Amino acid sequence: MSKSSWANCNCIEFGLLQFLLEKSNVNSLGGNIMISSNPKPLVRTRLERLLRGLDARSSSSARELGEQVDTLQSELAERQVRYEQHCATLAEQARQQTRQTLTAWDNQIHGAWDACEKQAYEAIVDTKYNVEQLSRQAAKQRTDCETQATDRRASSESTFNRERQIVQDNRSRFHTHLDAQIEGIAGLVARSRERLQQRNIRPPVSDGFVPAPAAATSSRQALQELVDTANVAKAHCDRIVNQPLAKFIESGWWWLVTLAVFGIVAGASWWFGFFGPIYSVFLGAGCSAVLMVGGLLVAGPWLRRVAKKEFPSLLNSATQAEEQAIHAKQLLQREVDSQLESLQNEHDDRMAKVQQWRVARLEEIEGTLQGEVKRLEQECASIKEEMRADLDKSSTDLNAAFEAQAADEELASQKALEASNDENERFKREIADRIVALQEGGAQRLLTGTEKAALLVARNQQWCDTQFLDWGSFMDDPAAGLRRLSSPYAPIGKLDTPTDPDPSALANNLRIARDATLLFSALEDSYLTMTGDLSHASMKDQVRNVVLRLLSTLPPARTQVCVVDPSGLGRDFGWLMHLADFDAELVCHRVWTQTNHIARQIESLARGAEDFIQQSLRDQYATIAEYNADAGALAEPFRILIWAGFPEAIDEPTQRSLRSLLDTGARCGVVPILMIDEASNWLKSKEAEQLFRRGMHIRVRNDQLELSSSSTDSLALKPLPPPDESLASRIVSEIGRQSLEGSRVEVPLTKMLPSQAEFGLADSSRNLEIPIGQSGVGRTHSLSLGVGTAQHAILAGKTGSGKSTLLHALITSAVCKYSPEALRLVLLDFKKGVEFQVYSNANLPHADIIGIESHRDFGLSALKYIDDVLTARGELFREARVQDVAQYNAVNADSKIPRLLLVVDEFQELFVEDDNLSSQASLILDRIVRQGRSFGVHAILSSQTLAGAYSLPRTTLGQMAVRIALQCDPSDAQIVFAED
């Protein structure tokens, strides 16, 4: 078969496969094919099997169709050659004729123009010189006038802007108040709707309520009406949410009553001998069931009637509130518009006066100038007009003659071309119709055997097109192109469609693969190797492509890259190092080149994977993707390992660690990418053979890729176009920015607090167990005080490191868990701020003392109060002959004493001066720390620094076993964690 025959075969085969896709429930909309509303990716092994099967079927059909249409294509090609030759001859004749006509036309026009332009030019030059002289004089006068006018306008504009800003600020505050009221009412509706749904009651719909017209005539009256409506809505909400009968049924008392009925009926039946034990139990259970069902049947309709009455009223109040808010905004807008209009009028008057003066002055200057210029221009215009009249007459005569000649020539040429084109198009349509008929017949025969496989491949491509946008879409806005996935995927290339006329080449390559993207899935393939010339640009481009795809699809701040480059020293990864500008941890601080450094990094990754399997995955999760789906803010990061020139600089321990990463690292989030030099002798070793048994292996040869496989023939791939280094740097910078923004880990305190029903139920007799954070999925980390040596805590951290947030979380968690009878608080703040103001405003029942912007004298008084508590409890314990709070509360169950928690923020302020107050405070704190254990008194001291002279003695700090260091200086960290 000829070369053109094989080209036709390829075209026909693609048409067959396209027809298959159209028949496989493919919907076409606006030229874009939507394969599925839920496309899914195909892993490498599945895609290979599908494409090889499709290739075998489509290749055989394409050969048969190619032979049938070869004659048609040859005939069409010969006819097209003759048509093009004829068209070229006609076009050349038309160009020659047009060129001659235009040349003669231009020569005659240019001659007439030259004569007229010479005379007009001399008149224009003279006039221009005289006008420039006059203009310079007038320009100086206008500049002086404009300077004075600008100064006056600036003064008026400043006054107007200042007054207008005052009006706009008032309007913004009013809108904020309105929005707050509306949001409050919406919250009441949501709360009522949620409570009804919890009771299995469908929230009634509104009864078509039409809000009453607002009667307010001013914005303040309208705001008051809205506040009144909000109060009415709150009353309706309270009647729905706080229904006594519903609370009784939802509480545990209902179950106790049912259980009591069961016990009474069953016991009485057995006791009086009516039935045996078994039948008595059945009888009691039946009575309890009747009571429970009857109660629910009675309570359900009553609760629905309450909901039917109150919920529509609540919705009506919300509707009325929205109408009132709109009316209030309209009134406010009219008032603001009136004020702004008044200000604008005053401003306009001032500006008008300035403008009048300016215009009058400029008119005077301009009048003088224009008088002289007009005289000069009139003289020049008369000369130009004479020349223009002569030129127009000559040009009109010449143009009319030549335009008629050119139109006749063009019309004749166009008619000849149209006649030839019509005949050629008719012949092409005839051939195309015959080819389409052959294609549809062949495609119909393939439909049954290949429909499902073709659809899966197409869905895979649709998923890839959706998740992996073309790099060009990142140009204007890199953030718009980022698509985040929960698992690591990266497109490698598209299966190649060869143009080789060899039949075996066509049989071994899939035509539909022109749109089949090969994906690297770390969870399925475990690791990726890329073999080729490491110094070639194509190798660098493909590695950059894969790494950027992983970084742009994995969650920001949850992806890290470790680069190993022993021979290149990191020269090919400069674009990636931009991540270090945002957070050095994103790239493990640097590119690692030394053997000992590389060993530590690989060992760290292996140890991290080991810890993750044992502490996080365990038997609950199969992969990191499943774990991160539940972990939320505590999600584990993915770690991409790039080893350039593998296996350079590897020793035996590193090889063992790397082998474990290749085997199990993928399920822990480690994604190894190994770059291997094709000239390396290591490729012939047993270790290389073992490496290539698993994973995905890509061979890079110049600008072509090849998917290697140990069991089947290799597949040729078209490399995906990579971004240049400039765009790569921009994308990396955007990823770094998003990682920096998302690096903050926030765990809501509500996740750690007990349920509302358990508030204040914890017993503090033995110790304090205060939840302050999470250490994993479902694992709460608590601050324990009162156990062993853990009696007091010291907290150190720089400004902004989160000390105040931690103290607030600790205090809130403590007061929610323990009642005021179980825990008392003394809160002191020496930071010159209002950190503890919120507890004072809320009248916290646990607080004995709350110090806001505390002075040293006040702090000493608070410490003396605690010292008195120690003394009083010592007397109580001696009288009761007990040693600690737990023993005392066990003996005196009716008069338990609570534990006392002292929280001091910036405690070092007590010691800023070397005076008597500082000495007393130091002695009392030392006594609290040493004796507080027995008497249930605990201290939590917070400070920015523990270094320097203004602090507690080391002996006192040594007694505080619980030590927390946030971000702080190394010297402070050494003091916090020092044993002495």
C-alpha positions, 0 to 999 in steps of 0.5 A: 500500500502506498504512503498516501494510502496509510495516511488516509487509513489513519484519518479514517480510523480517527473518524471511526473512533470519533463516531464511536464516542458520539454513539456512546451516549456522548452529548455535544453542546456548543462544540464541547463534548461532555462525556460524563457529569462524574468523570473518573481518572484511569490508573496506568495499568487499566489505561494500558489494557483499554488502549491496547484492546481498542488499538487492536480492534480499530487498527484492523478496521482502519486498514480495511477502510483505508484500502476502500477509500484509497482510490477515492482519495487519489482521485480527489488529490489529482482533481485538487492539483488541477484546480489549484493550478488553474486558480493560480493561473487566473490569480496571476493574470489578475495581479499583473493587470491590476499592477499595471493599472495601479502604477499608471494611476499612482504616477498621474495622482502624484504629479498633481499632488507635488505641484499643489503641496509645494505652494501650500507648504511655503504658506504654512511654514510662514504662518506657523512661525508667526503663530508660535511667537504669539502662542508663547506669549499667550501661554505664559499668561495662561499658566499664571491664570491656571496656577491661581485657579488651581489653588482656589479649586484645591481649597474648595475641594478639600472642604467638600471632601471632608464634609462628604466623608462625615455623611458617608461614615454615618451611613455606613454605621447605620447599615452595619446596625441594620445588617446585624439585626437582620442576621440575628433574626435569620439566626432565630429562624435557622435555630427554630428550623433546626430544632423542629427538624430534630423533633421530626417536625416539618417546619410549616411554610409561611401563610402568605403574609404580606408585610405591613407598610412601614410607617416610619418617616425617618431612618431612626424611627425605622431602625426602632421598628426593626428592633421591635420586630426582632424582639417579637421574633425572639419571643416566637423562637423561644416558644418553639425551642424551649417547649417544656413537653419536648424537653421532657421527652428529649431528656432521660426522664422519659426513658426512666419513666418507661423503665419504671413502668416495665419494672412495676408491671413485670414485677407485680405480674410475677410477684402475684403469680399471674405469669411466670418470669418470662411472660412477666418480662414480655408483659412489662415490655409491652406495657412500656412500649404502649406507654412510649408509643402513646406518649409520642403519639400524644406529644407529636400532634401537640408539638406540631400545633405549636410549630404551626402556630409559632413558626409562621409567625416567626417567618412573618416577623423575619419578612416584616423585618426585611421590609423594615430594613429596606424601608430604613435604608431607603429613608437613610438614602434620601436623608444622605442624598439630601445632605450630599446634595446640599454639600454639592450645591455649596461646593458647586457655587464655590467652584463656579465662582473660581471658574467664572474668574478663570474663564474671564481671564482666559477669554481675555488672553485668548481673545487677543491671541485669536485675533492675531492668529485668525488674521494669519490663518485667513491669509494662509487659508486663502492660499491653501484653498486655491491649491486644494480646489485645483488638486480636487478637480484633478484627482476627481477626474483621474479617480473616476477614470481609473476606478471604472477600469479597475472594477471591470477587471476585478469583476471579470477575474472574480467570475472566472474564479467562482466558476472554477471553485463551484465545480471543484466544491461539487466534486469534493462533496461527492467524494466526502459523502462516499467516504462518510458512508464508508466510515459510518458503516465501519464504525457501526460494526466496531460499536458493540466491541469498543463502546465501553472501553472508548467511553472510559478513556474519554471520561479519563481525558475529561477528568484530566482536562478539568483538573489539569488546565493548560499552563497558558491559563496560569499566565494572567492569574496563577491562582485561577489555574490551581485545582486541588485534589486529595490524592497525588496525580500528575499527567505524564504525556499523551499516547502518541499517534504515529505517522509512520506508514509501516503497517506494524507501527499502525497496529501497535499504536492506538489512534484514539490515544491522541486524547488519552492522557497517561496519569501518574498516581502515587497511591497506585504506582508507588513511585516514578522513575525517569531515565534519560540524559539528565543534562538535556532540556527535555528531561528537565522540562518533564521533571518540572512539569510533573513536580508543578502538577503535583504542587498545583493539585495537592493541598497548599501548606500540606505539601513538602518537597525534598530535592537530592542532587549530588552532582548538579548541586541544585542548579536545575531546581532554582525555580523550585527554591522560590518556595523557600522565600515563603517557608523553608520547610516547603523545600526542606530548607535546601537542595541536599548534595552531600552523602551524610545529609542525604542519608539524614533526609531519607532516614527522616522520611522513612522514620516519618512514614513509620510513625505515621503508619503506627500512630495515625493510619493503624488499622483505621485508614488505608492511605493518607488520603483517607486519613486527611479526609477525617483529620481536617486542620490536622491533615498530614502533608504530602512529601515529594522526594526528587532524586536527581542522578539516582543512585549517586551518593547512596550508602547501604543504610540509605538504600534500606530506608529508600527501599522501605519508602518505595514499598510503603511510602506512597500510602503515607504521602511520600511520592518518590521521583527518581531521575536516572542517567541513561548512561549509568552502568547501574541500570544493568544491576540487579537492584535496577531490575528489582526497582523496575518491577514496580512503579511507573517508568518513563524513558525520556529521549530528546523530545519524546517519552516512552512508557517502559514495561517489563511485561509488555511492549513500551508505549510512545508518549507525546510530552505535555508542553511544560511552562517556561522557568518564568511562568514556573517561578510565578506558579511556585510563588503563588503556591508558596503564597497559598501555603503561607496563608494555609499554614495556620492550623486552627482547631475549634475549641468547641471540638474539645469542650464537653457537651452542653449537658455535661458542663460543670459536671467534672470533679476536681477533687483528684486533679484538674484535667483541662483540654487545650488542643488535639494531637491527632484525629479524635485524640484530645490533649489536656493540661493535667495539674495536680498529678504527681509533680505536675502541679504548676505550669510556666508558659513562655513565648514571643509577642504574637506567638499565641500565649493569650489565645492559649490562656483564653482556651485554657480558661474557657475549657476549664470553666466549661468542664468544672463548676464554680463549686469545683474550681475558682480562678484568680486572673491577673493581666500585667500586659497593660491590656484588656485580655481578661475584660471579657470575663469581667463583663460576663460576670464569670461565676468561677472568678474570685479576682479578675485583674485588668491592666493590673498594677503591681500593688494590685497583683501583690494583694491578689497573691496575699489573698491566695496566701490567706487561702493556703493558710485557711485550708491548712487549718481546715486540713489539720482539723479534719486530719487530712493531707490534701483536697481529695481526702478532705472532699472524700470526708466532707462530701457536703462541703467540698472545697474547690481547687484554686487556679492562679493565671498571671499574664506577663508575671515578670512585671511584678519584678521589674523593680528591686523593691520590697514589693518584688521581694514579697511577691517572690516569697508568696509565689514561691510558697504557692508553688511549693505548698499549693499541691497539698491545698489544691492551689495551682499557678500558671505563669505566662511571660514573653521572656524568662531571661534577665534579672526580672524574673522568678528565682531558678529554685521556684521555676524548678518546682514548676514541672509543666512547661510550655514554650511557644515561639521564643528565643533559644535562651528562653527555651533553654531556661524553660526546659532546663532540668535545674 
